[in-house]
Amino acid sequence: MTALTHFTKDPHGIVDYTVRWTSWLPSDDTISSSSWTVPAGIVKTSESNDTVDAIIFLASGTVGQIYEITNRIITAGGRQNDQTISILIEEK
């Protein structure tokens, strides 16, 4: 899954973002692990996952900067996939 989803975030906010994998996962498979790649300049404060969702909390960021954050999952069935979200930092 390579679709890029776009969000905006205030530089002072700590906000959660979710990648829902149900459209990609077969009905008999679930997420067993999830990891996030976060570029310098934005801060990952926590991450978690359940059987179909991968969640990340992000803080900080530079106004006007766009950050691409990539989620990689591995499923119980041995599948692996990445999805990237795009975060634009703007004052709200």
LINNORUR-V50839 format. One record per run of one state. SS is the DSSP state (alpha for helix, beta for strand, coil for the rest). FROM is the first residue (numbers start at 1). LEN is the number of residues. If there is no record, write none. Layout:
ss = [SS,SS]
from = [FROM,FROM]
len = [LEN,LEN]
This chain:
ss = [coil,beta,coil,beta,coil,beta,coil,beta,coil,beta,coil,beta,coil,beta,coil]
from = [1,4,10,14,21,31,38,42,50,53,61,66,76,80,90]
len = [3,6,4,7,10,7,4,8,3,8,5,10,4,10,3]
